[in-house]
Amino acid sequence: YKQQKMENKGEEIAIVGIGCNFPGGEGIDNFWKVLHEGRNCVVDIPPDRFDTKFWYDTDDNKAGKMITKHGSFIEG
């Protein structure tokens, strides 16, 4: 990847909206609510994501395995 210089044409821009999707809810209002309430959005990994019984192992040096059964997930 080669970084390219951008020419400054003196044009102003404005950011007129925001969209986001975070664990705990979609949108900036839900994101703020999660922060304000101090909610923990870490959950057990849902079985429809993948089978933790296959991938989990307490040995953190075992190749091809993971040492957690938890994560934060977005819907959709």
N, C-alpha and C positions, 0 to 999 in steps of 0.2 A: 504494500500500500504506500503510495507516494502522496504526501500531504501537499495540497495545492493552496496557494495564497488566493484569497478572495479580494476582488477589487472593491474598495469602498466608494460607492456612488453617492454617498450622502443622503440616501433615502432612509426615512424613519420607518420603523415597523411597530406594530402593536400586537400584543398577545391579548386576545379578546375572549378566551375560553380556556377551560381546563377539563380534561377527562382522565379518569384514573380508575383502576380496579385493584383493590388490595384485599388481603385476607380480612374477613369480617364485614365486607360490604363493598358495593360498587359506588363510586362517586365520592367527591370531596366531602360531602356532608356526612356520609357514613364513615369515612376515614377519620374525620375530626371526632365523631362520636366515639369511635374505638379508642382514640388517643385520650379524649376527655375522661372516659370511664375507666381507663387503665386496663382495658380488657386484654387478656392473653389469647391470641388467636392460634396458638400452637395446639395441634390436635394429633390424635393417633392417625397414621396414614390410612386413608380410606382404602378398603380392599378393592374397590373398582379402579384405583390408581395403579397399584401393583401388589403382588403377594409378598408381604413382609416376612412371612414364614420362610420363604425361599431365600430372600436376600439378606436377612438379618443374621448377624453373628456377634457374640460378645468379644470375639478376638479381632481387635482393630488392625491386625496385620494380615488377616486372611484375604487373599486376593479375590476380587469379584464380590465381596460382601460389604455390607454397611453396618454401622454400629448404632443406628438410631431407628426408632419406629415412629418418629414424630416429625411433623412439618407444619408449615403454614401454607394454605392453598387458596386459590381463587376459583370461583365457580364460572363455568361457561367457556 
